[in-house]
Amino acid sequence: MAQLWGGRFTKETDAKVFAFNASLPFDKNLFTQDIEGSIAHAVMLEKQGILTLEEKDAIVKGLAGIRKDVEKGILSFDETQEDIHSFVEANLIERIGEAGKKLHTGRSRNDQVALDMRLYTREHVLKTDELLKQLLSVLLGIMEENLDTYMPGFTHLQKAQPVTLAHHLGAYFEMFKRDRLRCRDIYKRMNFCPLGAGALAGTTYPLDRNYTAALLGFEMPTLNSMDSVSDRDYLIEFLAALSTMMMHLSRFCEEIILWNSNEYRFIELDDSYSTGSSIMPQKKNPDIAELIRGKTGRVYGALMALLTTMKGIPLAYNKDMQEDKELSFDAIRTVEDSLELFTGMLVTMKFNKEIMATSAMNGFTNATDAADYLVNKGVPFRDAHGIIGRLVLYCLEKNTGIDALDITELKNFSDKFEPDIYDAISLKTCVEKRLTIGAPGRKMMEETIRINKEYLAEEGIGCRESQ
């Protein structure tokens, strides 16, 4: 099939050169966006008197037919075409004749691909935001059910102070909430229409770019035609946001992997989100969590690849920019799959509450509260710190906990200890007396959950529906 740009050339493109240059094997992912943008362009051309009503109707009907036939599997992508734009236009011309040749009036493949990639990215920003919202909803539900589920909080992977499962999961809620904010910011910055920028310097045809932008649900057209065809900032930002999401998922997965181990036994994964061993019949492996953790580097790689591609490109469009697609498509799909599977894994997960509470009690997580107890009895904090340190050492030698010692033993370390020490260092007291906003105390967690329920009730990013 002849190429759309073949008039200048007297020789056929070398087969290997064509294969190396062609993008249809991957930019066919932009098929829907290419049809959508082409329909909007044709509607605008007719409005401006560049196409007749009959030509516009023929083009729109032809494009709709191509879309329908591809979706039904009647029409397959022709690998002899260089890219998705050539495929659509060649099929349109074949179906409707001369009118199809007029569709490309006033546009270039440069602004066409810039539009398609922007439409695709915008769609997936919205989809990612929705997947994050679903994950946050599941998280919030688990938090609400576990306000009194005590567990150890860690620093340096060492037991530090008691918290609740609600509080621990609340930290991830904040991370994913920030991820949604990044999606919102990206959407606002990218929602400008490059169509009509031409190859790099606009066109002499009287296009109405504001009208095209409105048809496609954009805020307005882009304001510099050279930047329009060479801008991939929005995609770099999205890949950076996706990398951060995967980092958050990977951290969470690492904890799930630890909690699922025999040493922790904090959780039990549902059989539908686990796998076994081919040789060890007792194994129940957290493969989904491990795969998400592993795929994080894959998404990072897409970000670094595009940053590297873009760093040395002069204005305006260059063929290097074709490399914005394959890894981006893969990264977007990877993150969406990871979010969906992680949410399913989380909602089916069982928490072993008694084991969590026992772990918190056995790790001297109440040591700080014991020191605070002495401070409230008039002991300087630095002295109280030393007393409790010696007390912990004594307990380690006896293989016991502070709360298991009788009052006589405690008084050997300080005469300030009284029977009320046992209530002061109970898990419930250690958690409940932390009442500043953001702390794990029940009242504060209830307030945090209330705030987050209101947040989830808000509308998403939102956009005008495309015509």
C-alpha positions as CSV (number, residue, x, y, z in Angstrom):
1,M,0.0,0.0,0.0
2,A,1.4,3.4,-0.9
3,Q,2.5,5.7,1.9
4,L,0.7,8.9,2.5
5,W,3.9,10.9,2.1
6,G,5.2,9.0,-1.0
7,G,5.0,11.7,-3.6
8,R,8.5,13.1,-2.9
9,F,10.2,9.6,-3.2
10,T,11.3,7.7,-6.3
11,K,12.3,4.4,-4.5
12,E,10.4,2.1,-2.2
13,T,11.5,2.2,1.5
14,D,13.8,-0.7,2.4
15,A,11.8,-3.4,4.2
16,K,14.0,-3.3,7.3
17,V,13.9,0.5,7.4
18,F,10.1,0.4,7.1
19,A,9.8,-2.1,10.0
20,F,12.2,-0.1,12.2
21,N,10.4,3.1,11.4
22,A,6.8,1.8,11.7
23,S,4.8,2.4,14.8
24,L,1.5,0.6,14.0
25,P,2.3,-2.5,16.0
26,F,2.1,-0.3,19.2
27,D,0.3,2.9,18.3
28,K,-2.8,0.9,17.3
29,N,-3.5,1.4,21.0
30,L,-4.5,5.0,19.9
31,F,-7.1,3.8,17.4
32,T,-10.1,5.0,19.3
33,Q,-8.5,8.4,20.0
34,D,-7.4,8.8,16.3
35,I,-11.0,8.2,15.2
36,E,-12.4,10.6,17.9
37,G,-9.9,13.3,16.9
38,S,-10.6,12.9,13.2
39,I,-14.3,13.2,13.6
40,A,-13.9,16.4,15.6
41,H,-11.5,17.8,13.0
42,A,-14.0,17.0,10.2
43,V,-16.9,18.6,12.1
44,M,-14.8,21.7,12.5
45,L,-13.7,21.8,8.9
46,E,-17.3,21.7,7.8
47,K,-18.3,24.5,10.2
48,Q,-15.5,26.6,8.7
49,G,-16.6,26.0,5.2
50,I,-13.5,24.0,4.3
51,L,-15.6,20.8,3.8
52,T,-19.1,20.6,2.4
53,L,-21.8,19.1,4.6
54,E,-21.9,16.1,2.3
55,E,-18.2,15.6,2.6
56,K,-18.3,15.9,6.4
57,D,-21.1,13.5,6.7
58,A,-19.3,11.0,4.5
59,I,-16.2,11.3,6.5
60,V,-17.9,10.9,9.9
61,K,-19.9,8.0,8.7
62,G,-16.8,6.4,7.2
63,L,-14.8,6.8,10.4
64,A,-17.6,5.4,12.5
65,G,-17.8,2.4,10.2
66,I,-14.1,1.8,10.5
67,R,-14.3,2.0,14.3
68,K,-17.3,-0.4,14.4
69,D,-15.6,-2.9,12.1
70,V,-12.3,-2.9,14.1
71,E,-14.2,-3.3,17.3
72,K,-16.2,-6.3,15.9
73,G,-13.1,-7.9,14.5
74,I,-14.3,-7.5,10.9
75,L,-11.3,-5.2,10.0
76,S,-7.8,-6.0,11.3
77,F,-4.9,-3.7,11.5
78,D,-2.9,-3.7,8.2
79,E,0.8,-4.1,9.1
80,T,1.7,-2.7,5.7
81,Q,0.6,0.7,7.0
82,E,3.2,2.8,8.8
83,D,1.1,4.0,11.7
84,I,-2.4,4.2,13.0
85,H,-3.0,7.5,11.3
86,S,-2.1,6.1,7.9
87,F,-4.2,3.0,8.6
88,V,-7.3,5.0,9.4
89,E,-6.9,7.4,6.5
90,A,-6.1,4.7,3.9
91,N,-9.2,2.8,5.0
92,L,-11.3,5.9,4.9
93,I,-10.2,6.8,1.4
94,E,-10.9,3.2,0.2
95,R,-14.4,3.4,1.6
96,I,-15.6,6.9,0.7
97,G,-13.2,7.9,-2.1
98,E,-12.2,11.6,-2.7
99,A,-13.9,13.0,0.4
100,G,-11.6,10.9,2.5
101,K,-8.5,12.6,1.0
102,K,-9.8,15.9,2.4
103,L,-9.8,14.8,6.1
104,H,-6.1,15.7,6.5
105,T,-6.7,19.3,5.5
106,G,-5.2,21.7,8.0
107,R,-3.5,19.1,10.2
108,S,-0.2,17.1,10.2
109,R,0.6,13.7,11.7
110,N,2.6,15.7,14.2
111,D,-0.3,17.5,15.8
112,Q,-2.5,14.4,15.1
113,V,-0.2,12.1,17.2
114,A,0.2,14.8,19.8
115,L,-3.6,14.9,20.1
116,D,-4.0,11.1,20.2
117,M,-1.4,10.6,22.9
118,R,-2.9,13.4,25.0
119,L,-6.4,12.0,24.7
120,Y,-5.1,8.5,25.6
121,T,-3.2,9.8,28.6
122,R,-6.1,12.0,29.8
123,E,-8.4,8.9,29.6
124,H,-6.0,6.9,31.7
125,V,-5.4,9.7,34.2
126,L,-9.2,9.5,34.9
127,K,-9.1,5.7,35.0
128,T,-6.2,5.6,37.4
129,D,-7.9,8.2,39.6
130,E,-11.0,6.0,39.8
131,L,-8.9,2.9,40.6
132,L,-7.2,4.9,43.4
133,K,-10.6,6.0,44.7
134,Q,-11.8,2.3,44.8
135,L,-8.6,1.4,46.8
136,L,-9.1,4.2,49.2
137,S,-12.7,3.2,49.8
138,V,-11.6,-0.3,50.7
139,L,-8.9,1.0,52.9
140,L,-11.3,3.3,54.7
141,G,-13.7,0.5,55.4
142,I,-10.9,-1.7,56.9
143,M,-9.8,1.3,59.0
144,E,-13.3,1.8,60.4
145,E,-13.5,-1.8,61.4
146,N,-10.2,-1.9,63.1
147,L,-10.1,1.2,65.4
148,D,-9.4,-1.1,68.4
149,T,-7.1,-3.6,66.6
150,Y,-3.8,-3.1,68.4
151,M,-0.5,-3.8,66.7
152,P,3.1,-2.8,67.0
153,G,4.3,0.3,65.2
154,F,7.8,0.1,63.8
155,T,10.8,2.2,63.2
156,H,14.0,0.7,61.7
157,L,11.8,-2.5,61.4
158,Q,12.1,-2.7,65.2
159,K,9.0,-2.6,67.4
160,A,8.6,1.0,68.7
161,Q,5.2,2.0,70.0
162,P,1.7,0.5,69.9
163,V,-0.7,1.7,67.3
164,T,-3.9,0.4,65.7
165,L,-4.3,-1.3,62.4
166,A,-6.6,1.6,61.5
167,H,-3.8,4.0,62.1
168,H,-1.2,2.0,60.2
169,L,-3.4,1.6,57.1
170,G,-4.3,5.3,57.5
171,A,-0.7,6.1,56.5
172,Y,-1.2,4.4,53.2
173,F,-4.6,6.2,52.8
174,E,-2.7,9.5,52.9
175,M,-0.2,8.3,50.3
176,F,-2.8,7.2,47.8
177,K,-4.8,10.4,48.5
178,R,-1.7,12.4,47.4
179,D,-1.5,10.2,44.3
180,R,-5.0,11.3,43.4
181,L,-4.0,14.9,43.9
182,R,-1.2,14.4,41.5
183,C,-3.7,13.0,38.9
184,R,-5.9,16.0,39.4
185,D,-2.9,18.4,38.9
186,I,-1.7,16.5,35.8
187,Y,-5.2,16.6,34.3
188,K,-5.4,20.4,34.7
189,R,-2.0,21.0,33.1
190,M,-2.5,18.7,30.2
191,N,-6.1,19.5,29.2
192,F,-5.2,21.7,26.3
193,C,-5.8,20.7,22.7
194,P,-2.8,20.6,20.2
195,L,-4.9,19.8,17.1
196,G,-4.5,22.5,14.5
197,A,-0.9,23.2,15.3
198,G,0.1,21.5,12.1
199,A,3.6,20.2,11.6
200,L,5.0,23.0,13.8
201,A,3.8,26.4,12.5
202,G,0.0,26.2,12.3
203,T,-1.8,26.4,9.0
204,T,-3.2,28.9,6.5
205,Y,-6.6,27.4,6.6
206,P,-9.2,29.2,8.8
207,L,-9.4,26.6,11.5
208,D,-11.5,27.2,14.6
209,R,-9.2,25.6,17.2
210,N,-11.4,26.7,20.1
211,Y,-14.3,24.8,18.6
212,T,-12.2,21.7,18.1
213,A,-10.9,21.9,21.7
214,A,-14.5,22.2,23.0
215,L,-15.7,19.2,20.9
216,L,-12.9,17.1,22.5
217,G,-13.5,18.2,26.0
218,F,-10.4,20.4,26.4
219,E,-10.1,23.6,28.3
220,M,-8.8,25.5,25.3
221,P,-6.3,25.1,22.4
222,T,-2.6,25.2,23.1
223,L,-1.0,28.6,22.5
224,N,2.3,27.7,20.7
225,S,2.3,25.4,17.7
226,M,5.9,24.4,18.2
227,D,5.4,23.4,21.8
228,S,2.1,21.7,20.8
229,V,3.8,19.0,18.7
230,S,6.9,18.6,20.8
231,D,5.4,18.7,24.4
232,R,5.5,15.4,26.3
233,D,5.7,17.0,29.8
234,Y,2.2,15.8,30.6
235,L,3.3,12.2,29.9
236,I,6.5,12.5,31.9
237,E,4.4,13.9,34.8
238,F,2.0,11.0,34.5
239,L,4.8,8.5,34.5
240,A,6.4,10.2,37.5
241,A,3.0,10.0,39.3
242,L,2.6,6.4,38.3
243,S,6.1,5.6,39.6
244,T,5.2,7.2,42.9
245,M,2.0,5.1,43.1
246,M,4.0,2.0,42.4
247,M,6.4,3.0,45.1
248,H,3.5,3.3,47.6
249,L,2.0,0.0,46.4
250,S,5.5,-1.7,46.7
251,R,6.0,-0.5,50.3
252,F,2.5,-1.8,51.2
253,C,3.3,-5.1,49.4
254,E,6.5,-5.4,51.4
255,E,4.6,-5.1,54.6
256,I,2.0,-7.7,53.4
257,I,4.8,-10.1,52.5
258,L,6.3,-9.7,56.0
259,W,2.9,-9.9,57.7
260,N,2.1,-13.1,55.8
261,S,5.3,-14.8,56.9
262,N,5.3,-17.5,59.6
263,E,7.3,-15.2,61.9
264,Y,4.6,-12.5,61.8
265,R,1.3,-14.3,61.0
266,F,-0.5,-10.9,61.2
267,I,-2.6,-11.7,58.1
268,E,-3.9,-14.5,56.0
269,L,-4.2,-14.0,52.3
270,D,-7.2,-15.4,50.5
271,D,-6.5,-18.5,48.4
272,S,-7.7,-16.7,45.3
273,Y,-4.8,-14.2,45.7
274,S,-2.1,-16.7,46.6
275,T,-0.2,-19.5,44.9
276,G,1.5,-22.7,46.1
277,S,4.8,-24.4,45.6
278,S,5.5,-27.1,43.1
279,I,7.6,-29.0,45.6
280,M,6.6,-27.8,49.1
281,P,3.0,-28.6,49.8
282,Q,2.7,-26.4,52.9
283,K,3.5,-23.1,51.0
284,K,1.1,-20.3,50.4
285,N,3.0,-17.6,48.6
286,P,2.1,-13.9,48.4
287,D,2.9,-13.8,44.6
288,I,0.6,-10.9,43.8
289,A,2.3,-8.7,46.4
290,E,5.7,-9.9,45.2
291,L,4.9,-9.2,41.5
292,I,3.6,-5.7,42.2
293,R,6.8,-5.0,44.2
294,G,8.8,-6.4,41.2
295,K,6.9,-4.5,38.5
296,T,7.6,-1.2,40.2
297,G,11.1,-1.1,38.6
298,R,9.4,-1.6,35.2
299,V,7.4,1.6,35.7
300,Y,10.4,3.5,36.9
301,G,12.2,2.4,33.7
302,A,9.5,3.9,31.5
303,L,9.9,7.3,33.2
304,M,13.7,7.2,32.9
305,A,13.5,6.2,29.2
306,L,11.2,9.0,28.3
307,L,13.2,11.6,30.3
308,T,16.3,10.4,28.5
309,T,14.6,10.5,25.1
310,M,13.4,14.0,25.6
311,K,16.5,15.6,27.1
312,G,18.3,16.4,23.8
313,I,15.6,17.0,21.3
314,P,15.5,20.5,19.7
315,L,12.2,22.0,18.6
316,A,10.0,20.9,17.1
317,Y,8.9,17.3,16.4
318,N,11.6,14.6,15.9
319,K,11.2,10.9,15.3
320,D,12.8,10.1,18.6
321,M,9.5,11.1,20.2
322,Q,7.8,8.0,18.8
323,E,9.6,6.3,21.7
324,D,7.1,7.9,24.1
325,K,4.5,5.2,23.4
326,E,5.6,1.5,23.9
327,L,7.0,1.8,27.5
328,S,4.3,4.3,28.4
329,F,1.5,2.0,27.3
330,D,3.2,-0.8,29.3
331,A,3.6,1.3,32.4
332,I,0.0,2.6,32.4
333,R,-1.3,-1.0,32.0
334,T,1.0,-2.3,34.7
335,V,-0.2,0.3,37.2
336,E,-3.9,-0.2,36.4
337,D,-3.5,-3.9,36.8
338,S,-1.6,-3.5,40.0
339,L,-4.1,-1.2,41.5
340,E,-7.0,-3.5,40.6
341,L,-5.3,-6.7,41.9
342,F,-4.0,-5.0,45.0
343,T,-7.5,-3.8,45.9
344,G,-8.9,-7.3,45.4
345,M,-6.1,-8.8,47.5
346,L,-6.7,-6.3,50.3
347,V,-10.5,-6.7,50.4
348,T,-10.2,-10.5,50.8
349,M,-7.4,-10.4,53.4
350,K,-8.0,-11.6,56.9
351,F,-6.3,-9.9,59.9
352,N,-5.2,-12.0,62.9
353,K,-6.0,-9.4,65.6
354,E,-5.0,-11.4,68.6
355,I,-1.6,-12.2,67.2
356,M,-1.1,-8.5,66.4
357,A,-2.0,-7.4,69.9
358,T,0.3,-10.1,71.4
359,S,3.1,-8.9,69.2
360,A,2.6,-5.4,70.4
361,M,2.8,-6.5,74.1
362,N,5.8,-8.7,73.6
363,G,8.0,-6.0,72.0
364,F,8.2,-3.4,74.8
365,T,6.2,-1.0,72.7
366,N,4.9,0.4,76.0
367,A,8.4,1.4,77.2
368,T,8.0,5.1,76.2
369,D,4.7,5.2,78.1
370,A,6.4,3.7,81.1
371,A,8.9,6.5,80.9
372,D,6.2,9.1,80.5
373,Y,4.5,7.6,83.6
374,L,7.6,8.3,85.7
375,V,7.9,11.8,84.2
376,N,4.3,12.5,85.4
377,K,5.4,11.4,88.8
378,G,8.1,14.0,88.9
379,V,11.1,12.1,87.5
380,P,13.2,14.1,84.9
381,F,12.7,12.5,81.4
382,R,16.4,11.7,81.0
383,D,16.4,9.9,84.3
384,A,13.1,8.1,83.4
385,H,14.6,7.0,80.1
386,G,17.6,5.4,81.9
387,I,15.3,3.7,84.5
388,I,13.1,2.1,81.8
389,G,16.1,1.1,79.8
390,R,17.5,-0.9,82.8
391,L,14.0,-2.3,83.4
392,V,13.8,-3.5,79.8
393,L,17.2,-5.2,80.1
394,Y,15.9,-6.9,83.3
395,C,12.8,-8.1,81.5
396,L,14.9,-9.5,78.6
397,E,17.0,-11.5,81.1
398,K,13.8,-12.8,82.7
399,N,12.1,-13.3,79.3
400,T,9.1,-11.3,80.3
401,G,7.4,-8.0,79.8
402,I,7.1,-4.8,81.9
403,D,3.4,-5.3,82.5
404,A,4.1,-8.9,83.8
405,L,6.4,-7.8,86.6
406,D,4.8,-7.4,90.1
407,I,4.9,-4.0,91.8
408,T,7.8,-5.1,94.1
409,E,10.0,-5.8,91.2
410,L,9.1,-2.5,89.6
411,K,9.9,-0.6,92.8
412,N,13.4,-2.0,92.7
413,F,14.0,0.3,89.8
414,S,12.0,3.4,91.1
415,D,9.9,4.0,94.2
416,K,7.7,6.1,92.0
417,F,6.0,3.1,90.6
418,E,2.5,2.5,92.0
419,P,-0.2,0.0,91.1
420,D,-1.7,2.4,88.5
421,I,1.4,1.7,86.3
422,Y,-0.4,-1.4,84.9
423,D,-3.3,0.7,83.5
424,A,-0.9,3.4,82.3
425,I,1.1,1.0,80.1
426,S,-1.8,-1.2,78.8
427,L,-2.1,-1.3,75.0
428,K,-5.5,0.5,75.3
429,T,-4.2,3.3,77.4
430,C,-1.0,3.7,75.3
431,V,-3.1,4.2,72.2
432,E,-6.1,6.0,73.6
433,K,-4.2,8.8,75.4
434,R,-2.7,9.9,72.1
435,L,-5.3,12.4,71.1
436,T,-3.6,15.0,68.8
437,I,-5.0,15.0,65.3
438,G,-3.1,12.4,63.2
439,A,-2.4,10.2,66.3
440,P,-3.8,6.7,66.7
441,G,-6.2,7.4,69.6
442,R,-9.8,6.3,68.8
443,K,-11.4,9.8,69.0
444,M,-8.8,11.2,66.6
445,M,-9.1,8.2,64.3
446,E,-12.8,8.6,64.2
447,E,-12.3,12.3,63.2
448,T,-9.8,11.3,60.6
449,I,-12.2,8.8,59.1
450,R,-15.0,11.3,59.1
451,I,-12.8,13.8,57.2
452,N,-11.8,11.1,54.7
453,K,-15.4,10.0,54.1
454,E,-16.2,13.5,53.1
455,Y,-13.2,13.6,50.9
456,L,-14.2,10.4,49.1
457,A,-17.8,11.7,48.7
458,E,-16.4,14.6,46.6
459,E,-16.5,14.4,42.8
460,G,-13.5,13.2,41.0
461,I,-11.3,15.1,38.6
462,G,-14.2,15.8,36.2
463,C,-14.2,17.0,32.7
464,R,-16.6,17.9,30.0
465,E,-17.9,15.0,28.0
466,S,-16.4,14.9,24.5
467,Q,-18.9,15.3,21.7
